[in-house]
Amino acid sequence: MDKIYNIALADDHALFLDGISTLIEAQLNLNVVCKAQNGKELIDFVELSVPDLCIIDMEMPIMNGLQASELLLKKYPNMKVIILTMYQEQSLMKNLIKNGITK
């Protein structure tokens, strides 16, 4: 049997969370284990159950995606993180990649 990959999502737009979750769950080996509304909710979930991948929106209330991903990767350096953003500044992109985050 193929490995099942657990994915945590974080975005403050419920419509996006539901849509991406539906697309991911349509794949046989992918399982959405968390749909957080902000970085703090994501951190709280990961403390209980570490997923294989976090897909995180950059702009969220309470704790943004950059803050959440930096905290997660310090504590769980083998975790994979993808940041979703519309920002295109080269310095931001270089900083994300340097910190082990994929855009």
Order of alpha helices (4+ residues) and beta strands (2+ residues): beta-alpha-beta-alpha-beta-alpha-beta-alpha
